[in-house]
Amino acid sequence: MNLQDRYEVRDGFMIKKGETDPAIFAAMESIKRSMLREAAERKAIREGRIPAGGGQWGHWNISDRD
C-alpha cells in the first residue's frame, strides 16, 4: 500500500482519504488563512511598504570607545 492509496490532496493539504472530522477541516482553514496572511506580509515587506521585523533600522552607535 502506498501513500496515494491512503491519502489525498485537498486545497494543497495532504489528508487521509475519507476524513470527515469537522475539526480537521477547521484547522486546515485556519492554517490556510495564516499562510495567506504571512504571504501578504512578506510581499509587503519585499515591496518596501512595511519594515521587516527583527531587523536593524537606523544607525546604532554601540561602541565602547567614545
Buried (B, 14 or more C-beta within 10 A) or exposed (E): EEEEEEBBEEEEBEBEEEEEEEEEBEEBEEEEEEEEEEEEBEEEBEEEEEEEEEEEEEEEEEEEEE
